[in-house]
Amino acid sequence: MQTFEIKTHRSGRTYTKPHFFILNKGLNSGKPMTDPCPNCFVVSTETTEQKEALFHLSMMLLESKCYRIYLKGSVIPFIYIDDVRKLLKNNEKYLNKGDFKTKLDTLKKVEALELLFQNKLKATKELKSVLLRSFKLER
């Protein structure tokens, strides 16, 4: 069983252990992030491997809309820290399964491929813009 600690993030605080952040306000509550924002929790682990596994577990919970049923509030929805802790602890048992590690490796490859495509799309848009501006049109 892995151990992790989840706390409310305070601006300006630095962390020495491997960590990531989980958004706690808005419709994207539960979204794992590498950089902090004012409305987030920090999840600290003992090792980088645990951090990566919990980060992707949180992403899976977000994609499967598991956080949605815990949203409170009518104007700005938010999620309690205990609900996030409970969801992560209840689903932590799947991290030790062998197929999780293979799926995690495959997911990392897909994310790298997605980043490559995003960079290619950005370069293509820039090329299109340069080509369109290269025409000498009268004003």
N, C-alpha and C positions, 0 to 999 in steps of 0.2 A: 504494500500500500504506500502510495506516495504521500508526502506531506507538503502542504502549501499553506501560506498565510495570506489572508485577504483583508485589506484595510482601506479606509477612505484616503485618497490621495490629497495631500496638502501642497499647494503651490510652493515651489522653491526647495522642496525636500529632495534629497538624493538617496539612492538605494544602492547598497553594495552587493546584495545577492542578485542572482538572475531574476528578472521580473518583467511583467507586461501589465498593460492597463486595460480595464473594461469600462466602457461607457455606461453611465447609470441614469442618464436623463434623455428624454426624447424617444422617438419611435425606433431609433437604432440602439436602444438600451440592450446591453449584453455584447455589443460589438467589441472584439479584442483589438487593441491598438499597441503599437510599439512606442509611440510618443504620448506624453500625458496631455490632458486637457483639464479645464476646471471642474468638470463634472464626471469624475471617474473613480474607480477603485483600482488599487494596485495589488497584484497577485505576485508574491515572492515565493521562490522555490529554492531548493538546495543546489540543484544542478541545472545546466543549460538544457539538457535533454528533457528534464521534467517540465521546464518552462515551455519548450517547443511543443511538447505533447499536450499540455494544458491549454496553450494558445490555440492549437488546432481543434481541441475538444470544444473550447468556447466558440470557435468559428462554426463548428458543426451544429452546436446547440442554437446558434443564431440563425443559421441557414435552415434548420428544421423548425424554426419558429417556437422553440421551447421556452424562450424568455417571454414571449407575448402574453401568456396566461398570467404571468406574475406582475404585469404592468399595473401601476396604481396612478391615480390622479386623472383629472378631467381635462385640464388645459395643457399642462406639460406632463406627459406620462413619465414615471420613474420606476425604478426597481430597487427593492431593499437589498442590503448587503447579505442578509441571512438567506434570501431566496437564491442569490447567485452562489453562495457557499454550498447550499443544499443541492443545487443542480450539479455543480462540479463534483461534489463528494459522491452523489448517487451515480454519476456516470463515469467516475474515475476507474471503476472496475474494468471498463473496456480498454483502458490503456495498456494493460498487461497482456492482452491477447496478441497472438502472432500476426494475425491478419491486419491488426491496427497499424503495426509498424510498416508493413508493406504498403498499405493504403496511404500512410503518412508520407512515405518516400515518393510514391506516385503523385500525391498531392503537391509536394514540393517541386517536382518536375513540371507539373502543369502550371504552377504559379510562376516558375521561371519562364516557361513558354509564353504565358500570358503577358509578362513584363516585356519580353522580346517583341511580341506583336504590338503592344502599346507603343513601344519606342519606334517601331517601323511605321505605325499609323501616324505618329507625330511627325516623323521625318517626311512622310508622303504628303501630309497637309502643308508642311512648310514648303516643300518643293512646288506644290500646286500654287500656293500663294506667291512664290517668287516668279513662277511662270506667268501668272496672271498680271503681276505688276510690271513684267518686262515689256508688255505691249506699249508702244508709243501712241497713246490715244490723245486726241485733241481735247482741250478743256473748254 
